[in-house]
Amino acid sequence: MIVLRPASAGLPCVTLWLKPNRALSRRGLRCLIGGLAALALTTAGLGAWQGNVFAPLFALVESSAVAFALGIAWRAGDRSERITLDESSLEVRFLPGRRCMRFQPYWVRVQFGLDNGRLDHPRRRLLLRSHGRVLEIGAFLADEERAELSRKLMVLLADLNGQSRR
């Protein structure tokens, strides 16, 4: 998902927020984990009723492991990238964390193309290049969203540098 906050009179910079799409909200995740745990414990209760006394213990361990794994996968959706563009710099900040990279906007080039490293499943990468430095952005976005982001960045950089759009 790409969220654009355009420049305004008080803030001369343009900000793009890149966030992965989530299928579930936090409440939906809790309901899913609760439903899976209820099914596992119900099945384990039926197994214990028929003589398998270890079934409830296994169901508790299995439900805890599934809840832990789903929680980790859901938290991976918290990552995002913030791209801030003003007259003096193009800054990419990776969140959560402190990793940040700055480019001079006149020299930065946007490259959108195929990744030749994997021939079995090629995907298109969006790269920012400047002065020998290369940075991939939007790796968690779909190909269509990366294409849209590359077009937006090219237009914003061209407008900032006073060039005509191509």
C-alpha positions, 0 to 999 in steps of 0.5 A, a space after each residue: 500500500 502506498 500512501 502519499 502525503 503531498 507537500 503543503 505550504 508549511 511542509 515543503 517535502 513530499 512523503 510516501 509511506 510504503 506499507 505491506 497489505 494485511 489480510 487481518 486486523 489485530 482483532 481478526 488475528 485474535 479471533 482466528 487464534 481463538 477459533 483454532 485453539 477451540 477446535 484443537 481443544 475440542 478434538 483433544 477433549 474427544 480424544 481424551 474421552 476415548 482414552 488418549 490422556 495426552 491429547 489435551 496436553 498436545 493440543 495446548 502445546 500445538 495451539 501455543 506454537 501456532 499462536 506464536 507463529 501466527 503472531 510473528 507472521 502478523 508482526 512482520 506486517 508492521 515493517 514499512 518504508 518512509 520516503 521523504 523528498 524535498 529540495 535538498 535530499 531524498 531520504 528512505 527510512 526503514 521502520 521499525 528500526 533506525 536504518 536510513 539512507 539519503 540521496 541528493 535528488 538531482 543525482 538519484 535515478 529510479 530503476 525498475 526492472 527484472 531481477 536476473 539473479 533468479 531465473 526460476 521465479 523472476 520478479 521486478 525490483 525497484 532500485 534507487 541509484 546514486 554515486 555507486 550506491 544502490 538501494 532496493 525499496 518496496 520489496 514487500 509490495 506487489 509488482 503493480 504497486 512497485 510500478 506505480 511507485 516508480 512512476 510516482 518517484 520519477 514524476 516527483 523527481 522530474 518536477 523537483 529538478 525542473 525537468 519535463 516529464 517523459 
